[in-house]
Amino acid sequence: MNLLIHLRMSGDLRVDDGSQPDLTHDRLIVYFEDGARLVFNDTRKFGRVWLVPDPKIVLGKLGPDPFDADLTPDAFYGLLHAKHTRIKPLLLNQDFIAGIGNIYSDEALFRAKIHPLTASNRLSPQDAGNLLQSIRDVLSEAIQHNGTSIDWVYRGGTFQNHFMVYQRTGKPCAICGTPVQRIVLGQRSTHFCPYCQPLKAGA
């Protein structure tokens, strides 16, 4: 059997020796023969846990990992052009590409200079290559900074100190000085610089 855990927004894993008291939001405790415990804590109950004989039961529908060597710029361009939808919601679709959340999609689109309302099938091969590299750069930097800590349920991450657009509504763009704008797209807050990420005609 395989134990799969998705932390979602507020999940947290810790390992202890079994002598520590349980915390209020501990949802699952796995005990090991040596007395150690793996504890899944989730304040908001957004996380998920699966015990399945085959990981594909849970993971089989996921899109490619952003760091997959087979996900070349040309392959990514093909995936983008097979869809006819706005690029920001598409990046959040885990069936399309796995592992990109709201924060990192905004940051990647900014680095690639792509407006979040741009239709995926209107992106050029160069746009696709730039976006794929931006996604990989943003995720790599976030991992180096232990992720993002934006409210009390998160711990340890510092990538929030390096945001270029996310949650910077009204603040000057670090590149051009234009105030960062916020729109709601697919029921998600979306942040971008209207100067650095212009919406091209017909996009």
PyRosetta script that sets phi, psi and omega in degrees:
from pyrosetta import init, pose_from_sequence

init()
pose = pose_from_sequence("MNLLIHLRMSGDLRVDDGSQPDLTHDRLIVYFEDGARLVFNDTRKFGRVWLVPDPKIVLGKLGPDPFDADLTPDAFYGLLHAKHTRIKPLLLNQDFIAGIGNIYSDEALFRAKIHPLTASNRLSPQDAGNLLQSIRDVLSEAIQHNGTSIDWVYRGGTFQNHFMVYQRTGKPCAICGTPVQRIVLGQRSTHFCPYCQPLKAGA")
pose.set_psi(1, 153.9)
pose.set_omega(1, -178.0)
pose.set_phi(2, -122.5)
pose.set_psi(2, 130.2)
pose.set_omega(2, 177.0)
pose.set_phi(3, -98.9)
pose.set_psi(3, 118.8)
pose.set_omega(3, 178.7)
pose.set_phi(4, -116.2)
pose.set_psi(4, 136.1)
pose.set_omega(4, -179.4)
pose.set_phi(5, -130.3)
pose.set_psi(5, 127.6)
pose.set_omega(5, 174.3)
pose.set_phi(6, -111.9)
pose.set_psi(6, 117.5)
pose.set_omega(6, -175.2)
pose.set_phi(7, -71.8)
pose.set_psi(7, -24.3)
pose.set_omega(7, -174.3)
pose.set_phi(8, 52.8)
pose.set_psi(8, -140.9)
pose.set_omega(8, -170.9)
pose.set_phi(9, -80.2)
pose.set_psi(9, -34.2)
pose.set_omega(9, -170.5)
pose.set_phi(10, -127.9)
pose.set_psi(10, 9.3)
pose.set_omega(10, 180.0)
pose.set_phi(11, -72.3)
pose.set_psi(11, 153.2)
pose.set_omega(11, -178.6)
pose.set_phi(12, -149.6)
pose.set_psi(12, 139.3)
pose.set_omega(12, 176.4)
pose.set_phi(13, -113.2)
pose.set_psi(13, 140.6)
pose.set_omega(13, 173.8)
pose.set_phi(14, -142.1)
pose.set_psi(14, 153.4)
pose.set_omega(14, 175.7)
pose.set_phi(15, -117.4)
pose.set_psi(15, 129.8)
pose.set_omega(15, 176.4)
pose.set_phi(16, -137.5)
pose.set_psi(16, 177.8)
pose.set_omega(16, -175.1)
pose.set_phi(17, -92.6)
pose.set_psi(17, 7.2)
pose.set_omega(17, 177.6)
pose.set_phi(18, 90.8)
pose.set_psi(18, -4.9)
pose.set_omega(18, -178.7)
pose.set_phi(19, -90.7)
pose.set_psi(19, -14.2)
pose.set_omega(19, -178.1)
pose.set_phi(20, -80.6)
pose.set_psi(20, 148.1)
pose.set_omega(20, 178.6)
pose.set_phi(21, -71.0)
pose.set_psi(21, 151.5)
pose.set_omega(21, 175.2)
pose.set_phi(22, -66.4)
pose.set_psi(22, 147.4)
pose.set_omega(22, 177.5)
pose.set_phi(23, -98.1)
pose.set_psi(23, 161.3)
pose.set_omega(23, -173.3)
pose.set_phi(24, -54.9)
pose.set_psi(24, -39.9)
pose.set_omega(24, -172.5)
pose.set_phi(25, -105.2)
pose.set_psi(25, 22.4)
pose.set_omega(25, 172.4)
pose.set_phi(26, -68.8)
pose.set_psi(26, 123.7)
pose.set_omega(26, -175.7)
pose.set_phi(27, -106.0)
pose.set_psi(27, -28.0)
pose.set_omega(27, -178.3)
pose.set_phi(28, -148.0)
pose.set_psi(28, 135.7)
pose.set_omega(28, 176.9)
pose.set_phi(29, -128.0)
pose.set_psi(29, 124.5)
pose.set_omega(29, 177.1)
pose.set_phi(30, -107.8)
pose.set_psi(30, 122.4)
pose.set_omega(30, -177.9)
pose.set_phi(31, -97.7)
pose.set_psi(31, 137.0)
pose.set_omega(31, 178.0)
pose.set_phi(32, -106.9)
pose.set_psi(32, 159.7)
pose.set_omega(32, -175.3)
pose.set_phi(33, -61.8)
pose.set_psi(33, -28.4)
pose.set_omega(33, -179.3)
pose.set_phi(34, -83.8)
pose.set_psi(34, 3.7)
pose.set_omega(34, 178.7)
pose.set_phi(35, 97.1)
pose.set_psi(35, -13.7)
pose.set_omega(35, 178.4)
pose.set_phi(36, -70.4)
pose.set_psi(36, 158.8)
pose.set_omega(36, 179.5)
pose.set_phi(37, -132.0)
pose.set_psi(37, 143.9)
pose.set_omega(37, 167.8)
pose.set_phi(38, -106.3)
pose.set_psi(38, 120.5)
pose.set_omega(38, -173.7)
pose.set_phi(39, -117.3)
pose.set_psi(39, 127.7)
pose.set_omega(39, 175.4)
pose.set_phi(40, -102.5)
pose.set_psi(40, 116.3)
pose.set_omega(40, -179.5)
pose.set_phi(41, -112.7)
pose.set_psi(41, 134.3)
pose.set_omega(41, -176.9)
pose.set_phi(42, -148.6)
pose.set_psi(42, 102.2)
pose.set_omega(42, -176.2)
pose.set_phi(43, -61.7)
pose.set_psi(43, -44.2)
pose.set_omega(43, -171.9)
pose.set_phi(44, -95.3)
pose.set_psi(44, -1.9)
pose.set_omega(44, 179.5)
pose.set_phi(45, 61.8)
pose.set_psi(45, 29.8)
pose.set_omega(45, 177.3)
pose.set_phi(46, -88.2)
pose.set_psi(46, -22.5)
pose.set_omega(46, -176.0)
pose.set_phi(47, -67.6)
pose.set_psi(47, 165.4)
pose.set_omega(47, 180.0)
pose.set_phi(48, -137.3)
pose.set_psi(48, 146.8)
pose.set_omega(48, 178.0)
pose.set_phi(49, -131.9)
pose.set_psi(49, 134.3)
pose.set_omega(49, 177.8)
pose.set_phi(50, -128.4)
pose.set_psi(50, 141.8)
pose.set_omega(50, 170.0)
pose.set_phi(51, -121.1)
pose.set_psi(51, 105.7)
pose.set_omega(51, -170.7)
pose.set_phi(52, -134.6)
pose.set_psi(52, 152.6)
pose.set_omega(52, 178.4)
pose.set_phi(53, -71.9)
pose.set_psi(53, -26.4)
pose.set_omega(53, -177.8)
pose.set_phi(54, -136.1)
pose.set_psi(54, 121.2)
pose.set_omega(54, -179.8)
pose.set_phi(55, -56.4)
pose.set_psi(55, -24.8)
pose.set_omega(55, -178.6)
pose.set_phi(56, -64.5)
pose.set_psi(56, -20.8)
pose.set_omega(56, 177.1)
pose.set_phi(57, -59.6)
pose.set_psi(57, -35.5)
pose.set_omega(57, 180.0)
pose.set_phi(58, -97.6)
pose.set_psi(58, -41.8)
pose.set_omega(58, -170.7)
pose.set_phi(59, -94.8)
pose.set_psi(59, -8.5)
pose.set_omega(59, -171.6)
pose.set_phi(60, -62.4)
pose.set_psi(60, -27.0)
pose.set_omega(60, -177.7)
pose.set_phi(61, -92.1)
pose.set_psi(61, -3.5)
pose.set_omega(61, -179.1)
pose.set_phi(62, -69.3)
pose.set_psi(62, 146.9)
pose.set_omega(62, 173.9)
pose.set_phi(63, -72.5)
pose.set_psi(63, -178.4)
pose.set_omega(63, -178.1)
pose.set_phi(64, -65.4)
pose.set_psi(64, 150.2)
pose.set_omega(64, 172.7)
pose.set_phi(65, -69.4)
pose.set_psi(65, 139.1)
pose.set_omega(65, -179.2)
pose.set_phi(66, -58.0)
pose.set_psi(66, -24.9)
pose.set_omega(66, -178.3)
pose.set_phi(67, -97.6)
pose.set_psi(67, 5.3)
pose.set_omega(67, 179.2)
pose.set_phi(68, -60.4)
pose.set_psi(68, 127.4)
pose.set_omega(68, -178.8)
pose.set_phi(69, -62.0)
pose.set_psi(69, -26.0)
pose.set_omega(69, 178.7)
pose.set_phi(70, -76.5)
pose.set_psi(70, -13.3)
pose.set_omega(70, 178.1)
pose.set_phi(71, -86.0)
pose.set_psi(71, 78.6)
pose.set_omega(71, 179.6)
pose.set_phi(72, -82.2)
pose.set_psi(72, 165.6)
pose.set_omega(72, 175.5)
pose.set_phi(73, -55.5)
pose.set_psi(73, -39.5)
pose.set_omega(73, 178.6)
pose.set_phi(74, -66.0)
pose.set_psi(74, -41.2)
pose.set_omega(74, 178.8)
pose.set_phi(75, -65.3)
pose.set_psi(75, -40.8)
pose.set_omega(75, 179.2)
pose.set_phi(76, -64.6)
pose.set_psi(76, -41.0)
pose.set_omega(76, 177.1)
pose.set_phi(77, -59.0)
pose.set_psi(77, -42.6)
pose.set_omega(77, 178.1)
pose.set_phi(78, -62.7)
pose.set_psi(78, -41.3)
pose.set_omega(78, 178.3)
pose.set_phi(79, -64.0)
pose.set_psi(79, -42.0)
pose.set_omega(79, -179.9)
pose.set_phi(80, -63.1)
pose.set_psi(80, -41.3)
pose.set_omega(80, -175.8)
pose.set_phi(81, -78.9)
pose.set_psi(81, -12.5)
pose.set_omega(81, 175.0)
pose.set_phi(82, -78.4)
pose.set_psi(82, -12.2)
pose.set_omega(82, 179.9)
pose.set_phi(83, -109.2)
pose.set_psi(83, 157.9)
pose.set_omega(83, 178.2)
pose.set_phi(84, -132.8)
pose.set_psi(84, 66.0)
pose.set_omega(84, -176.1)
pose.set_phi(85, -145.4)
pose.set_psi(85, 166.0)
pose.set_omega(85, -179.9)
pose.set_phi(86, -63.3)
pose.set_psi(86, 142.5)
pose.set_omega(86, -171.8)
pose.set_phi(87, -67.6)
pose.set_psi(87, -36.9)
pose.set_omega(87, -177.0)
pose.set_phi(88, -63.5)
pose.set_psi(88, -53.3)
pose.set_omega(88, 177.9)
pose.set_phi(89, -61.1)
pose.set_psi(89, -32.1)
pose.set_omega(89, -179.5)
pose.set_phi(90, -64.5)
pose.set_psi(90, -40.0)
pose.set_omega(90, 179.5)
pose.set_phi(91, -65.7)
pose.set_psi(91, -24.8)
pose.set_omega(91, 179.0)
pose.set_phi(92, -85.0)
pose.set_psi(92, -10.1)
pose.set_omega(92, -179.5)
pose.set_phi(93, -79.4)
pose.set_psi(93, 108.6)
pose.set_omega(93, -175.4)
pose.set_phi(94, -67.9)
pose.set_psi(94, -17.5)
pose.set_omega(94, 174.7)
pose.set_phi(95, -75.3)
pose.set_psi(95, -21.8)
pose.set_omega(95, -180.0)
pose.set_phi(96, -87.2)
pose.set_psi(96, -51.3)
pose.set_omega(96, 176.3)
pose.set_phi(97, -149.5)
pose.set_psi(97, 135.8)
pose.set_omega(97, -172.1)
pose.set_phi(98, -89.8)
pose.set_psi(98, 145.2)
pose.set_omega(98, 165.6)
pose.set_phi(99, 90.6)
pose.set_psi(99, 8.5)
pose.set_omega(99, -179.6)
pose.set_phi(100, -107.8)
pose.set_psi(100, 120.9)
pose.set_omega(100, 179.3)
pose.set_phi(101, -102.9)
pose.set_psi(101, -173.3)
pose.set_omega(101, -173.6)
pose.set_phi(102, -62.6)
pose.set_psi(102, -43.6)
pose.set_omega(102, -179.2)
pose.set_phi(103, -61.7)
pose.set_psi(103, -50.9)
pose.set_omega(103, -171.1)
pose.set_phi(104, -74.7)
pose.set_psi(104, -26.2)
pose.set_omega(104, 174.5)
pose.set_phi(105, -68.2)
pose.set_psi(105, -43.3)
pose.set_omega(105, 176.7)
pose.set_phi(106, -60.0)
pose.set_psi(106, -45.9)
pose.set_omega(106, -177.5)
pose.set_phi(107, -66.9)
pose.set_psi(107, -39.0)
pose.set_omega(107, -179.5)
pose.set_phi(108, -68.5)
pose.set_psi(108, -42.6)
pose.set_omega(108, 178.9)
pose.set_phi(109, -62.9)
pose.set_psi(109, -37.6)
pose.set_omega(109, 177.1)
pose.set_phi(110, -62.4)
pose.set_psi(110, -47.1)
pose.set_omega(110, -178.6)
pose.set_phi(111, -63.7)
pose.set_psi(111, -32.7)
pose.set_omega(111, -179.7)
pose.set_phi(112, -85.9)
pose.set_psi(112, -3.5)
pose.set_omega(112, 179.1)
pose.set_phi(113, 61.2)
pose.set_psi(113, 41.9)
pose.set_omega(113, -179.0)
pose.set_phi(114, -116.0)
pose.set_psi(114, 127.7)
pose.set_omega(114, 178.2)
pose.set_phi(115, -68.5)
pose.set_psi(115, 138.1)
pose.set_omega(115, -176.7)
pose.set_phi(116, -64.3)
pose.set_psi(116, -18.7)
pose.set_omega(116, 179.1)
pose.set_phi(117, -87.5)
pose.set_psi(117, -4.2)
pose.set_omega(117, -178.4)
pose.set_phi(118, -61.6)
pose.set_psi(118, 135.2)
pose.set_omega(118, 176.7)
pose.set_phi(119, -71.6)
pose.set_psi(119, 135.7)
pose.set_omega(119, -175.2)
pose.set_phi(120, -59.9)
pose.set_psi(120, -34.4)
pose.set_omega(120, -177.9)
pose.set_phi(121, -81.1)
pose.set_psi(121, 1.7)
pose.set_omega(121, 175.7)
pose.set_phi(122, -99.4)
pose.set_psi(122, -2.7)
pose.set_omega(122, -180.0)
pose.set_phi(123, -77.6)
pose.set_psi(123, 141.4)
pose.set_omega(123, 179.0)
pose.set_phi(124, -82.5)
pose.set_psi(124, 165.7)
pose.set_omega(124, 174.5)
pose.set_phi(125, -55.4)
pose.set_psi(125, -37.6)
pose.set_omega(125, 178.0)
pose.set_phi(126, -67.2)
pose.set_psi(126, -40.5)
pose.set_omega(126, 176.2)
pose.set_phi(127, -58.5)
pose.set_psi(127, -45.4)
pose.set_omega(127, -178.3)
pose.set_phi(128, -62.2)
pose.set_psi(128, -44.4)
pose.set_omega(128, 178.9)
pose.set_phi(129, -64.0)
pose.set_psi(129, -42.5)
pose.set_omega(129, 178.8)
pose.set_phi(130, -64.2)
pose.set_psi(130, -40.9)
pose.set_omega(130, -179.1)
pose.set_phi(131, -67.0)
pose.set_psi(131, -43.9)
pose.set_omega(131, 179.0)
pose.set_phi(132, -60.0)
pose.set_psi(132, -43.9)
pose.set_omega(132, 178.9)
pose.set_phi(133, -65.7)
pose.set_psi(133, -38.4)
pose.set_omega(133, 178.9)
pose.set_phi(134, -65.1)
pose.set_psi(134, -40.6)
pose.set_omega(134, 176.9)
pose.set_phi(135, -59.5)
pose.set_psi(135, -48.0)
pose.set_omega(135, -178.5)
pose.set_phi(136, -64.8)
pose.set_psi(136, -39.1)
pose.set_omega(136, 179.4)
pose.set_phi(137, -65.6)
pose.set_psi(137, -45.7)
pose.set_omega(137, -178.6)
pose.set_phi(138, -63.4)
pose.set_psi(138, -46.4)
pose.set_omega(138, -179.7)
pose.set_phi(139, -64.5)
pose.set_psi(139, -40.0)
pose.set_omega(139, 179.5)
pose.set_phi(140, -63.0)
pose.set_psi(140, -44.0)
pose.set_omega(140, 179.7)
pose.set_phi(141, -67.0)
pose.set_psi(141, -38.7)
pose.set_omega(141, 178.5)
pose.set_phi(142, -62.9)
pose.set_psi(142, -41.1)
pose.set_omega(142, 178.2)
pose.set_phi(143, -63.4)
pose.set_psi(143, -41.7)
pose.set_omega(143, 179.0)
pose.set_phi(144, -61.6)
pose.set_psi(144, -29.9)
pose.set_omega(144, -179.5)
pose.set_phi(145, -98.0)
pose.set_psi(145, 16.4)
pose.set_omega(145, 178.4)
pose.set_phi(146, 61.2)
pose.set_psi(146, 31.7)
pose.set_omega(146, 176.8)
pose.set_phi(147, 83.5)
pose.set_psi(147, -160.0)
pose.set_omega(147, -173.8)
pose.set_phi(148, -121.8)
pose.set_psi(148, 131.8)
pose.set_omega(148, 176.4)
pose.set_phi(149, -116.5)
pose.set_psi(149, 107.5)
pose.set_omega(149, -175.7)
pose.set_phi(150, -117.1)
pose.set_psi(150, -7.3)
pose.set_omega(150, 171.0)
pose.set_phi(151, -155.7)
pose.set_psi(151, -172.9)
pose.set_omega(151, -166.8)
pose.set_phi(152, -65.8)
pose.set_psi(152, -19.1)
pose.set_omega(152, -176.2)
pose.set_phi(153, -83.6)
pose.set_psi(153, -10.3)
pose.set_omega(153, -179.6)
pose.set_phi(154, -99.3)
pose.set_psi(154, 153.3)
pose.set_omega(154, 177.9)
pose.set_phi(155, -142.5)
pose.set_psi(155, 139.9)
pose.set_omega(155, 167.9)
pose.set_phi(156, 92.1)
pose.set_psi(156, -24.0)
pose.set_omega(156, -176.5)
pose.set_phi(157, -81.8)
pose.set_psi(157, 149.2)
pose.set_omega(157, -179.8)
pose.set_phi(158, -129.9)
pose.set_psi(158, 9.2)
pose.set_omega(158, -177.5)
pose.set_phi(159, -65.1)
pose.set_psi(159, -21.6)
pose.set_omega(159, 178.2)
pose.set_phi(160, -60.4)
pose.set_psi(160, -21.6)
pose.set_omega(160, 178.4)
pose.set_phi(161, -77.5)
pose.set_psi(161, -3.3)
pose.set_omega(161, -177.1)
pose.set_phi(162, -121.2)
pose.set_psi(162, 12.7)
pose.set_omega(162, 178.4)
pose.set_phi(163, -61.3)
pose.set_psi(163, 140.1)
pose.set_omega(163, 173.8)
pose.set_phi(164, -99.2)
pose.set_psi(164, -35.2)
pose.set_omega(164, -179.4)
pose.set_phi(165, -133.6)
pose.set_psi(165, -32.9)
pose.set_omega(165, -173.5)
pose.set_phi(166, -60.4)
pose.set_psi(166, 128.7)
pose.set_omega(166, -178.8)
pose.set_phi(167, 57.0)
pose.set_psi(167, 28.7)
pose.set_omega(167, 178.3)
pose.set_phi(168, -114.6)
pose.set_psi(168, 30.8)
pose.set_omega(168, -178.2)
pose.set_phi(169, -54.7)
pose.set_psi(169, 126.5)
pose.set_omega(169, 178.4)
pose.set_phi(170, 84.5)
pose.set_psi(170, -13.3)
pose.set_omega(170, 179.1)
pose.set_phi(171, -84.7)
pose.set_psi(171, 153.0)
pose.set_omega(171, -177.3)
pose.set_phi(172, -68.9)
pose.set_psi(172, 137.6)
pose.set_omega(172, 173.9)
pose.set_phi(173, -59.0)
pose.set_psi(173, 135.9)
pose.set_omega(173, -178.5)
pose.set_phi(174, -68.0)
pose.set_psi(174, -16.7)
pose.set_omega(174, -179.2)
pose.set_phi(175, -94.2)
pose.set_psi(175, -48.4)
pose.set_omega(175, -172.4)
pose.set_phi(176, -118.9)
pose.set_psi(176, -14.2)
pose.set_omega(176, 179.3)
pose.set_phi(177, 90.1)
pose.set_psi(177, -6.3)
pose.set_omega(177, 177.7)
pose.set_phi(178, -68.1)
pose.set_psi(178, 137.8)
pose.set_omega(178, 179.3)
pose.set_phi(179, -59.8)
pose.set_psi(179, 134.6)
pose.set_omega(179, 177.3)
pose.set_phi(180, -69.5)
pose.set_psi(180, 137.9)
pose.set_omega(180, -179.6)
pose.set_phi(181, -107.2)
pose.set_psi(181, 156.9)
pose.set_omega(181, 176.7)
pose.set_phi(182, -127.1)
pose.set_psi(182, 132.5)
pose.set_omega(182, 171.6)
pose.set_phi(183, -130.1)
pose.set_psi(183, 165.2)
pose.set_omega(183, 174.8)
pose.set_phi(184, -105.3)
pose.set_psi(184, 122.2)
pose.set_omega(184, -176.0)
pose.set_phi(185, -133.8)
pose.set_psi(185, 118.9)
pose.set_omega(185, -176.2)
pose.set_phi(186, 62.1)
pose.set_psi(186, 35.3)
pose.set_omega(186, -179.9)
pose.set_phi(187, 65.1)
pose.set_psi(187, 18.2)
pose.set_omega(187, 178.2)
pose.set_phi(188, -123.0)
pose.set_psi(188, 138.9)
pose.set_omega(188, 174.6)
pose.set_phi(189, -62.5)
pose.set_psi(189, 134.8)
pose.set_omega(189, -176.6)
pose.set_phi(190, -131.7)
pose.set_psi(190, 128.3)
pose.set_omega(190, -175.0)
pose.set_phi(191, -118.3)
pose.set_psi(191, 138.9)
pose.set_omega(191, -178.1)
pose.set_phi(192, -161.0)
pose.set_psi(192, 163.7)
pose.set_omega(192, 174.3)
pose.set_phi(193, -100.6)
pose.set_psi(193, 117.7)
pose.set_omega(193, -176.6)
pose.set_phi(194, -66.6)
pose.set_psi(194, -20.3)
pose.set_omega(194, 178.3)
pose.set_phi(195, -86.2)
pose.set_psi(195, -47.1)
pose.set_omega(195, -179.0)
pose.set_phi(196, -74.7)
pose.set_psi(196, -23.6)
pose.set_omega(196, -178.2)
pose.set_phi(197, -124.3)
pose.set_psi(197, 65.2)
pose.set_omega(197, -178.1)
pose.set_phi(198, -68.7)
pose.set_psi(198, 145.5)
pose.set_omega(198, 175.0)
pose.set_phi(199, -85.0)
pose.set_psi(199, 109.2)
pose.set_omega(199, -175.3)
pose.set_phi(200, -72.2)
pose.set_psi(200, 152.0)
pose.set_omega(200, 179.1)
pose.set_phi(201, -59.0)
pose.set_psi(201, 132.1)
pose.set_omega(201, 178.7)
pose.set_phi(202, 80.6)
pose.set_psi(202, 1.9)
pose.set_omega(202, -178.5)
pose.set_phi(203, -83.9)
pose.dump_pdb("model.pdb")
